[in-house]
Amino acid sequence: MSEQLVVVSNRGPVSFERDENGERQVSLGGGGLVTALSGLVAHRKALWIASAMTEEDIEVARETERGSVEIELDEVGYDLCLVESDPDAYEGFYNTIANPILWFIQHYLWDLSNAPDIRQVEADAWDHGYVSVNADIAERVVQQIEGLDDPLVMLHDYHLYTCPALIREQRPDAFLHHFVHIPWSQPDSWRILPRRMREAIFNGMLANDIIGFHTRAYCRNFLHCCNELLGLEVDYERWSVSHDGRETWVRAYPLGIDKQRLERAAESDEVAEYEQELLRRRRDHLIIRVDRADLSKNVLRGFTAFDTFLTQHPEFRERVTFIAHLQPSRQDVPEYREYLERIEALVAVVNHRHGTTDWMPIDLRIYENFPEAVARYKHFDLLIVNAIFDGMNLVAKEAPALNTRDGVLMLSENTGAHEEIGDRALTVNPFDIQEQADAIHEALTMGPEARRERAYALREIVNRRDPGDWIDEQLADIKAKRAG
């Protein structure tokens, strides 16, 4: 499989900005997608097609017109093609349909008695936003694979559900592979969408040759949806769907961590400085969470469980600190702004209720700082990952891999990571606050031998897979399907 690979996603591997002197600056894109795919493009020729998101991205897109720009960052070369869409179309695509509607559907976040309301605004955002931006991306893909025999196109995530059908229409010979990095929810959740929207999504997805998810549970949900919502023939033994004379494979590829990258960071001078400060200020026990300030991460219930724990176990007052490292997320979406305000308000209440003149129970940090997060990974006694639903949650793997204190993982049963490592964690129902409070107490009172056994077994599982395995498994299935 030496032919050129085309990777397609909404967010690209790098972004462009202007500094205070007007010089163009390039920075590595955020998120696990870039980390996972950087290893792939470092070892084979690949063109990465993505939306132009910043003003400087748009300038680069215009300068290159229909071509691409070569960028090297952190010893990885990227051949990048940025696609400009109409600003109003992109706004509807991203802030009305993709986030929050699709994200909320796939994470079960809607309070259906109150929201969502699908009105003309949402219908227009679908027709002239989501569909339009997907068409822009598809058009550029078709341009870039012109003249290639049997091209391989790997699409990513929930932003591009209608894109594969548009590519397939013009290039029936292309091999299309689509990986979805977030959960795939059950059939009833998709009935929130008007029929024409959800059928366009499923028809778009089924134009792919292979669809990948992080877990077998998400694969089953997708197959159930195809059967119940579209009445399609589903083969649960082959994990496939028959549609328009084609067979689409549905497969699970759990994403592993980049342990070498993490270890390099953990050994850096910058992390060492943060460690010194952390150890200087730590009490008997350190609880951490490292998340985006996203509704799906269940931050409020996590803090409420900690509040309950302190109320029921006052002997831990002034002996434990909970550092919550949250990265601001989608603050242009009203639901996210409100959620962050509620987080800050709850932290103030808990700290007022339990705090003293020289002890603050919850230390809330709202910013992005990877080296500082790594320092906390190394020294936690309890890591809280209590997401409502989560595609994978790499923090649940990364932090235990670096931890030096036999720290305990409290893990929601609704995270993708739970399918792999749930047996080595304290499993909790993300809605059961008392169970989470009890898990906090169990973790902080667990004997050293039990902690050591759990931590060792957890590291063993986490270290079995890396992003290279994730990619290799997908490429192997692509090769197998092409061979019939």
N, C-alpha and C positions, 0 to 999 in steps of 0.2 A: 504494500500500500504506500507507494512512494509518490503518488500524485499529490498535487497541491491540495491542501485542506483549506476550506473556508469556514471560519468561526463567526457566528452571528449572535450578537447580544445587544440589549439596549445600551448598557454602560460599557464603554471600551476599557482596554487595559491601562490607558493613560489619559490624562486630561491636560488641557492647555489653559494657562492664565497669563496675565501680564503682571510683572512686579511693579514696585513703586517707581522704578526707573524706566518703565515702558518696555522692558525686555521680556521676550516670551519665555515662560517657564513651563517645564514638563514635570508632572508628578504622577506617580503610580496610582492607578484607580483603586478604590476601596472595595472591600467585600471578599468573600471566599471564592467567588467565581474567578477573579483575576488570579488569585493564588493558585487555584487548582489548574487553570489552563496555561499558566506561564510555563510550567514544566513541559507541556506539550509543544508549545510554539518554540521553545528553546532547542528542541531536538529534531524538528522537521519543519519544512517550509509551510507557512500558513499565512493566510490573509485574514485579518480580523476586521469585520464590518460592524459598525456601531453607530448609534445616534450621536450627533453633535449636540452636547448638552450645555456647555458654557459658551459665552460670547466668543472667546478665543477659539474654541472648538469649531464654531461656525466659520470663523475666518480661515482656519486651516482647511475646512471642507471646501470653501470657495476657491482657495488657492490651488487645491489639487483637483478641482472639478470632479471628474469621474474617476480619477486615479487614486493613488494611495501615497502615504508618506511613511518613510522608514525611520523608526525611532529605536534607540538603544537605551535601556534603563536597567540598572542593577544587573548588568551583564547578560540581559536578555534582549534580543532584537525583535521588534514588532513591525510588521507590515500592516499599516492601519489605514482603513478607508472609512472616513466619517461622512455621515449622511445628514444633510440639513432638511428639516421639515418645517412647514409653516408654524410659527410660534403659537398661534391659537390652536392649531391642530394638536401640537405636542402637549399643550396645557390640558386639553380635554383627554388626550390619550393617557397622560401620566397621572394627573391629579384628580380626574373624575372617574376614569374606568380602571386603569391598572391599580392605582392607589387612590381611593380605598376599595372600590367595589370588588375587583377580583381578589385582591389580597384578603379582604375581610371574608369573602365567601370561602376561600381555601383554608382560612384559619378559624372558621366558625366564630367570627367576631361580631356579627350583626345582632343587635337586639331587635328581633323581628317585629315586636309589637310597636316599635317606633321607627325603625329604619331598616333598609333603605326605601326611599320612594323613587320609583323610576318615572321621571317626568320627561318633558320635551328636552330639558337641558341634558339629561343623561342620554337620551336617544340621539341628540345631536353630537354629543361627545363621542358616542360609539361610532356613528356614521362618518363624521367629519374629523374625528380625532384618532381613535384606536384603529379603525379600519384604514384610515388615510396614512398614518405613520407606518403601519405594517406594509402597506402598498409601496411606500417610499423605500423601505428596507428591501422588500422583495425585488423591486425594480433594480436596485443596485446589485443585489446578488446575481440576478440574471445577467446583468451587464458584465460582471466580473468573471462569470464562468463561461462566457461566450467563447466558443472554439475549443473548450475542454471536453474530452470524452469521458462519460460516466463520472462527472464531478462528485465530490463528497462535500456535503454541507452540514455542519453541526450547529444547530440553533439552541438557544438557551432561554429558559424561563418563561414566566407568565406574560411578559410584555409582547410576545411574538406568536400568539396562538393562531392567528389567521394567516400568518406569513407563509407557512409551508404549502398551503393549497395554492397560493398565488405563484409560488416558484414551480410547483408541480405542473400547473396548467401550461407553463411555457417550456419547462424542461422535464418532460416525463422520464427521461433517462437518468436524472440526478438521483443520487442516494441521499436521502434526507434523514437526519438523526436529530432528535429533539430531547434535551434533558431539562426536566422541571425541578428546580432547586427547592421548592416549597411543597407543603403537603398537597395531596389531591384528595379533596373531601368527597363525602358520600353523595349519592344521587339527589336526595332531597335538598341538599344545600344549593345545588345548581338550579333548582326550580325558582330561586330568587330572580334569576335572569329571565327576561322575556324569551320566548321560544326561539325567535330568529337569532338572538345574540348567542344563546348557548349552543344552538345547532351550528352556527358559524364557527364557534370555538372548537367543537368536537370534529366537525368536518375538516377544519384546518389542521388539527392535530393528527387526524387519521390519514392525512396526505403523507405523513412521515413513514419511513420504512421501519424505524425503531423509535420507541419512546422510552426514555429512562427516568427513573425516580430513585430516591435514596433508599426506600424500603419496599418490601413485598406488600406491606399493608396498603401503601399508596397505589401499587400496581393493581391490587384487587379492587380498590375503590374505582380506579379508572375503568377497569373491565365491567364492573357493576353498572357504572354510568352508561357505558356504551350499550349494554343490554337493556337497561330499564328506560333510559331517556331516548334512545334512538332505535331500539328494537333490533340491534345488530347481532350477528352470530358471534359468540364469544367462546373461545376454547380455553378452559381453565387449566388444562394439562399442558398445552403448548404456550400458554400465556400470550394469546394472540387474539386479534380481532379481524374479521373479514369485512371488507368495505369496498364497494365499487370495483369488485374483481381483484382487489389487492389484499394482502395479509400484512398487518402491522404487528410487529413484535412489541411486547410490553415487558420491560426488564428492570430489575433492581440493581443499582450500582452504588453502594454506600461509599461516601467520600471519606477518605482518611486524612490525617493531618500531615503537614510538612514538618517532620520532626527536626530535620537538619536546620531548616530556617529558624525554628523556635529555639534550638540549642545555641545557634549563633547569636541570636538576640539575648538569650539568657546569660551568655558569657560576656556581654558587652559592658563597657565602662558605664554607659548611661543607665543600664539596668542596675548595676552595682550601686550607683549613687541612690537610686530610689529604694533599693533594699536597705541601705544603711538608715535612711529616714524611717522606713517602715518598721524595722526592728527596734529602733530607738523608741518609738512611740507605742509599740504593740503591748497589749495586755496579755492575760493568760490564754485567751482564745481569740482567733481571728476568723470571722466569717466574711466571705466575699461573694459578690456577683458581678459579672462583666457582661453587659448587654447593650443593645440599642434601646433607646427609650421608645419602644414599640408596644402597642397594646397587646400583641400576641405573647410578649415575654412575661406578662403576669406579675409585674413589679409590685403593684398595689397589694395583692394577696400575699406576696412574699414578705413585705413589710408588716402587714397585719399579723401574719404568723409569728414574726419576731416579737412584735408587741405582745401577743398572747403568751409566748414563751417567757418573756421577762416578767409578765404578771404572775404566771403560775410558778416560776422558779426564781424568786427574788434573790436567791443566793448567788446568781450569776451577774447581778448588777455590779458595775464597775470592774468586772473581770473579762468582759467580752466586748469586742467592737465589730460592727458590721459595716464594712466598706462597700458601698454600692457605686460601681464605676459605670456610668451610663453615657452612651454616645447619643447626642441629639439626633433625632430622625424625623424627616419629612415635616418640618415645622411649617411648611406652606399648606399642609392639610389640616383643617380645623380640628379634627378628632385627635390628632397627635399633639397639637398645641395644648388642648384641654387636658389631655392625659398627663403631659409633663407638669402642668400646673397642679394637678391632683396629687402627683408624686411628691412634689415639693411641699404641698400642704400637709400631707400625711406624715412625712418625715418630721416636720415641725411639731406636729402633735405628739408623735412617739418620743421625740427627744425632750419635749417639755414634760411629758408624763413620767419618764424614767430617768432623765439625765440629772447630773449633779453639777456643781460649779467647775469641776475639772474632768468631767467625763460626758461625752456625747455618744449615745448608743449607736446611732446611724450616722456614718460619715458619707454624705452624698457628694459625689464628684460628677459633674455633667460636662464632659468634654471628651475628646478622643486623644489618647496617649498610649500607644502600644507598648513602649518600653516600661511605662509605669504599671500597666496591666500585667506584663510578664513578671515583674518583681512580685506582684501579689500572687500570681500563679504559684510561685516557688514556696510561699510561706503560709498558705491558708490552712486552717484546720477543718473548715467546712466550706464547700462550694455549693451555692444554691442555683439550680437550674430548674425552675418550676413553670416553664412555658405552658400556655394554654394548649397550643399546638405549635410544632416547629418542624421544618423540613428535615434538618439534621441536628444542628447546634454543635458547632465545632469546639466551642468553649468547653463543653462537657468532656471533650477528648484532650484538648490542648493543655488545659490547666493541670489535670492529673498527670499528664506525661512529664511535666516539669516540676511538680511538687516535691519538696524535700522533707515534708513533715508527716507523711502518711495521712494526708488529708482525706476527708470523707466527701463523697459526692452525693448530694440530694438531687434526685432526677425525676422530673415529671414523666409519667408513663406515656404522655402524648408527644414526646419528642422523637424524632427519627433515630437519634442516638440510642434510645432505650432498647430498640430491637437488637442492638449489638452488645451493649454494656449494662443493661438494666439489672442483670443478676449480681453485678459487683457494686451497685449503688443502693442507696436508701430510696426505694421507689415511693413516690407520692402521687396522689390524685391532685391535680393543680387547683381544683375547686375546694378541696377539703383543708381548711385553714388549721383545724385542730391537728389533723394528721401531719401537716407540715411543722407545726409547733412541736409536736412529739418527736419528729425526725430531727429537729435541731437539738433537742435535749439528748436524744440517743447518740447523735454524732459527737457531741461535746463530752459525753460521759463514757463513751466506748473505750474498752481496754486497749492497751497498746498492741497486743498480739492480734486482736481482731482488726484493728486499723491497718496494721502492717499487711495482713493477709489480703484484705480487700484492695489496698492500694497496689500491691504487687500484681494481683490478678487483673486489676483494671489496666495497669500499664502494659501487661502482656497482651491484652486484647487490642488496645489502642495502637501499639507498635507493630501489629501485624500488617497494617495497611497504610499506604501513603497515596498521595494524588497520582503517582505513576501507576499504581495498581488500578485505580479508578479509571484512568484513561485506557490502560491496556485491555481491561475487560470490555470496554465499549468497542475498541478497535477490533478485538477478537470476534465479537458478535457481528460487527459490520462485515468482516471478512466472511464469516459463516453464512450470513444471509445472502451476501452477493454470490456465494458459491451454491446457493440453493439447498 
